[in-house]
Amino acid sequence: MKQVIFFLLSCIAIQAHGQELSKQYDKIGKFKNGIAVVWKNGHCGLISQGGKEIVKPQYDKIGAFGNDAIAYTEKDGKMGMINMEGKVVVPNIYEEISGFKGFYAITRRNGLAGMINKQGKVLVKNEYEKIKIGKNGEIRAVKNGQEMVLDLQNR
């Protein structure tokens, strides 16, 4: 009997908590890996399954978290990235961030290409017209119409 009463009280507490959360947010997405996207006044953020706010609603969009526990964000037309703890990995300063190819992603800022790694470190400043990552990891860039191979070993 005690188990039944405890179960019923737990269900009531969970339902009350859910109602409390639904009053805080306009919409709550599905939980995946213990995290859900929430919306308030047209902006989105993140909450934990326990209802703790990880990121207050401030972004226009938050993408799905990949295997690397990083999600793309969009704010005021600029892209960035956050991790599952809500820490900003890359600030929202780029017009575009490509998908990662290995450990690198190509960024666009002020119309010029650069590169970052998964920790958000800038490996190549945004000063190239074009950057391409080859199949063997070779990185080719174009600056002032001249093509060159970039060496990231020294960066």
C-alpha atoms as a printed R data frame, in Angstrom:
    type eleno elety resid chain resno      x      y       z
1   ATOM     1    CA   MET     A     1  0.000  0.000   0.000
2   ATOM     2    CA   LYS     A     2  2.869  2.400   0.831
3   ATOM     3    CA   GLN     A     3  4.328  1.790  -2.624
4   ATOM     4    CA   VAL     A     4  1.028  2.665  -4.312
5   ATOM     5    CA   ILE     A     5  0.685  5.885  -2.269
6   ATOM     6    CA   PHE     A     6  4.318  6.837  -3.027
7   ATOM     7    CA   PHE     A     7  3.737  6.166  -6.745
8   ATOM     8    CA   LEU     A     8  0.578  8.312  -6.778
9   ATOM     9    CA   LEU     A     9  2.300 11.151  -4.918
10  ATOM    10    CA   SER     A    10  5.230 10.961  -7.372
11  ATOM    11    CA   CYS     A    11  2.835 11.173 -10.337
12  ATOM    12    CA   ILE     A    12  1.095 14.189  -8.800
13  ATOM    13    CA   ALA     A    13  4.453 15.905  -8.158
14  ATOM    14    CA   ILE     A    14  5.599 15.221 -11.728
15  ATOM    15    CA   GLN     A    15  2.315 16.509 -13.139
16  ATOM    16    CA   ALA     A    16  2.484 19.642 -10.964
17  ATOM    17    CA   HIS     A    17  6.101 20.201 -12.028
18  ATOM    18    CA   GLY     A    18  5.080 19.827 -15.689
19  ATOM    19    CA   GLN     A    19  2.264 22.345 -15.234
20  ATOM    20    CA   GLU     A    20  4.702 24.717 -13.541
21  ATOM    21    CA   LEU     A    21  7.110 24.407 -16.489
22  ATOM    22    CA   SER     A    22  4.337 24.877 -19.043
23  ATOM    23    CA   LYS     A    23  3.449 28.182 -17.354
24  ATOM    24    CA   GLN     A    24  7.071 29.371 -17.628
25  ATOM    25    CA   TYR     A    25  7.431 28.612 -21.339
26  ATOM    26    CA   ASP     A    26  5.270 28.971 -24.442
27  ATOM    27    CA   LYS     A    27  6.371 25.560 -25.716
28  ATOM    28    CA   ILE     A    28  8.521 22.683 -24.470
29  ATOM    29    CA   GLY     A    29 10.124 20.318 -26.996
30  ATOM    30    CA   LYS     A    30 10.745 16.610 -26.536
31  ATOM    31    CA   PHE     A    31 13.504 15.571 -24.168
32  ATOM    32    CA   LYS     A    32 16.526 13.955 -25.772
33  ATOM    33    CA   ASN     A    33 19.495 12.905 -23.644
34  ATOM    34    CA   GLY     A    34 17.809 14.662 -20.714
35  ATOM    35    CA   ILE     A    35 17.573 18.056 -22.458
36  ATOM    36    CA   ALA     A    36 14.687 19.828 -24.180
37  ATOM    37    CA   VAL     A    37 14.430 23.023 -26.174
38  ATOM    38    CA   VAL     A    38 11.968 25.539 -24.713
39  ATOM    39    CA   TRP     A    39 10.433 28.645 -26.293
40  ATOM    40    CA   LYS     A    40  9.394 31.906 -24.669
41  ATOM    41    CA   ASN     A    41  8.413 35.090 -26.514
42  ATOM    42    CA   GLY     A    42  9.816 33.808 -29.811
43  ATOM    43    CA   HIS     A    43 13.222 32.804 -28.425
44  ATOM    44    CA   CYS     A    44 14.502 29.388 -27.421
45  ATOM    45    CA   GLY     A    45 16.669 27.993 -24.661
46  ATOM    46    CA   LEU     A    46 17.323 24.662 -22.932
47  ATOM    47    CA   ILE     A    47 16.076 22.913 -19.811
48  ATOM    48    CA   SER     A    48 17.085 19.677 -18.121
49  ATOM    49    CA   GLN     A    49 14.618 16.870 -17.555
50  ATOM    50    CA   GLY     A    50 14.459 17.974 -13.926
51  ATOM    51    CA   GLY     A    51 13.234 21.393 -15.078
52  ATOM    52    CA   LYS     A    52 16.481 23.292 -14.440
53  ATOM    53    CA   GLU     A    53 17.080 26.041 -16.973
54  ATOM    54    CA   ILE     A    54 20.390 25.363 -18.719
55  ATOM    55    CA   VAL     A    55 20.131 28.240 -21.204
56  ATOM    56    CA   LYS     A    56 17.504 30.949 -20.830
57  ATOM    57    CA   PRO     A    57 15.455 31.590 -23.988
58  ATOM    58    CA   GLN     A    58 17.687 33.972 -25.948
59  ATOM    59    CA   TYR     A    59 18.347 32.261 -29.282
60  ATOM    60    CA   ASP     A    60 16.308 32.346 -32.489
61  ATOM    61    CA   LYS     A    61 17.200 28.679 -33.123
62  ATOM    62    CA   ILE     A    62 19.054 25.863 -31.392
63  ATOM    63    CA   GLY     A    63 19.917 22.799 -33.471
64  ATOM    64    CA   ALA     A    64 20.077 19.216 -32.278
65  ATOM    65    CA   PHE     A    65 23.089 18.116 -30.264
66  ATOM    66    CA   GLY     A    66 25.469 15.886 -32.196
67  ATOM    67    CA   ASN     A    67 27.604 13.024 -30.898
68  ATOM    68    CA   ASP     A    68 30.137 15.647 -29.829
69  ATOM    69    CA   ALA     A    69 27.493 17.224 -27.497
70  ATOM    70    CA   ILE     A    70 27.597 20.493 -29.458
71  ATOM    71    CA   ALA     A    71 24.621 22.274 -31.029
72  ATOM    72    CA   TYR     A    72 24.522 25.131 -33.513
73  ATOM    73    CA   THR     A    73 22.716 28.294 -32.418
74  ATOM    74    CA   GLU     A    74 21.353 31.260 -34.302
75  ATOM    75    CA   LYS     A    75 20.850 34.705 -32.833
76  ATOM    76    CA   ASP     A    76 20.135 37.914 -34.738
77  ATOM    77    CA   GLY     A    77 21.091 36.205 -38.008
78  ATOM    78    CA   LYS     A    78 24.490 35.049 -36.726
79  ATOM    79    CA   MET     A    79 25.592 31.485 -35.967
80  ATOM    80    CA   GLY     A    80 27.424 30.089 -32.954
81  ATOM    81    CA   MET     A    81 27.639 26.858 -30.944
82  ATOM    82    CA   ILE     A    82 26.885 25.732 -27.382
83  ATOM    83    CA   ASN     A    83 27.512 22.534 -25.451
84  ATOM    84    CA   MET     A    84 25.010 20.492 -23.415
85  ATOM    85    CA   GLU     A    85 25.917 22.399 -20.251
86  ATOM    86    CA   GLY     A    86 24.866 25.619 -21.960
87  ATOM    87    CA   LYS     A    87 28.426 26.940 -22.269
88  ATOM    88    CA   VAL     A    88 29.072 29.017 -25.374
89  ATOM    89    CA   VAL     A    89 31.681 27.175 -27.442
90  ATOM    90    CA   VAL     A    90 31.554 29.638 -30.347
91  ATOM    91    CA   PRO     A    91 29.880 33.049 -29.945
92  ATOM    92    CA   ASN     A    92 27.171 34.066 -32.423
93  ATOM    93    CA   ILE     A    93 29.440 36.095 -34.706
94  ATOM    94    CA   TYR     A    94 29.458 34.074 -37.942
95  ATOM    95    CA   GLU     A    95 27.189 34.306 -40.966
96  ATOM    96    CA   GLU     A    96 27.803 30.599 -41.479
97  ATOM    97    CA   ILE     A    97 29.501 27.633 -39.804
98  ATOM    98    CA   SER     A    98 29.821 24.490 -41.912
99  ATOM    99    CA   GLY     A    99 29.421 20.995 -40.552
100 ATOM   100    CA   PHE     A   100 32.619 19.603 -39.092
101 ATOM   101    CA   LYS     A   101 34.831 17.633 -41.408
102 ATOM   102    CA   GLY     A   102 37.009 15.742 -38.988
103 ATOM   103    CA   PHE     A   103 38.010 18.271 -36.357
104 ATOM   104    CA   TYR     A   104 37.520 21.394 -38.472
105 ATOM   105    CA   ALA     A   105 34.615 23.576 -39.577
106 ATOM   106    CA   ILE     A   106 34.741 26.413 -42.074
107 ATOM   107    CA   THR     A   107 33.293 29.731 -40.921
108 ATOM   108    CA   ARG     A   108 32.168 32.815 -42.829
109 ATOM   109    CA   ARG     A   109 32.427 36.263 -41.299
110 ATOM   110    CA   ASN     A   110 32.095 39.507 -43.224
111 ATOM   111    CA   GLY     A   111 31.954 37.363 -46.367
112 ATOM   112    CA   LEU     A   112 35.378 35.790 -45.761
113 ATOM   113    CA   ALA     A   113 36.232 32.184 -44.843
114 ATOM   114    CA   GLY     A   114 38.138 30.946 -41.806
115 ATOM   115    CA   MET     A   115 38.319 27.778 -39.703
116 ATOM   116    CA   ILE     A   116 37.592 26.681 -36.143
117 ATOM   117    CA   ASN     A   117 37.988 23.434 -34.230
118 ATOM   118    CA   LYS     A   118 35.385 21.673 -32.041
119 ATOM   119    CA   GLN     A   119 36.574 23.612 -28.984
120 ATOM   120    CA   GLY     A   120 35.776 26.857 -30.795
121 ATOM   121    CA   LYS     A   121 39.404 27.865 -31.225
122 ATOM   122    CA   VAL     A   122 40.031 29.962 -34.329
123 ATOM   123    CA   LEU     A   123 42.596 28.063 -36.385
124 ATOM   124    CA   VAL     A   124 42.441 30.266 -39.485
125 ATOM   125    CA   LYS     A   125 41.255 33.863 -39.316
126 ATOM   126    CA   ASN     A   126 38.405 34.878 -41.623
127 ATOM   127    CA   GLU     A   127 40.564 36.426 -44.334
128 ATOM   128    CA   TYR     A   128 40.184 34.019 -47.253
129 ATOM   129    CA   GLU     A   129 37.774 34.119 -50.174
130 ATOM   130    CA   LYS     A   130 37.441 30.350 -50.080
131 ATOM   131    CA   ILE     A   131 38.653 27.417 -47.967
132 ATOM   132    CA   LYS     A   132 38.285 23.748 -48.858
133 ATOM   133    CA   ILE     A   133 39.166 20.658 -46.834
134 ATOM   134    CA   GLY     A   134 40.346 17.845 -49.102
135 ATOM   135    CA   LYS     A   135 39.694 14.123 -48.669
136 ATOM   136    CA   ASN     A   136 43.157 13.555 -47.222
137 ATOM   137    CA   GLY     A   137 42.806 16.510 -44.830
138 ATOM   138    CA   GLU     A   138 44.700 18.916 -47.038
139 ATOM   139    CA   ILE     A   139 43.398 22.467 -46.597
140 ATOM   140    CA   ARG     A   140 43.359 24.744 -49.630
141 ATOM   141    CA   ALA     A   141 42.530 28.441 -49.456
142 ATOM   142    CA   VAL     A   142 42.147 31.305 -51.894
143 ATOM   143    CA   LYS     A   143 43.262 34.823 -50.964
144 ATOM   144    CA   ASN     A   144 43.435 37.721 -53.410
145 ATOM   145    CA   GLY     A   145 42.751 35.235 -56.212
146 ATOM   146    CA   GLN     A   146 45.802 33.122 -55.302
147 ATOM   147    CA   GLU     A   147 45.359 29.480 -54.202
148 ATOM   148    CA   MET     A   148 47.546 28.126 -51.414
149 ATOM   149    CA   VAL     A   149 47.799 25.127 -49.082
150 ATOM   150    CA   LEU     A   150 47.443 25.966 -45.389
151 ATOM   151    CA   ASP     A   151 49.525 24.223 -42.716
152 ATOM   152    CA   LEU     A   152 47.547 23.937 -39.484
153 ATOM   153    CA   GLN     A   153 50.357 22.089 -37.682
154 ATOM   154    CA   ASN     A   154 51.913 25.398 -36.640
155 ATOM   155    CA   ARG     A   155 48.677 26.954 -35.373
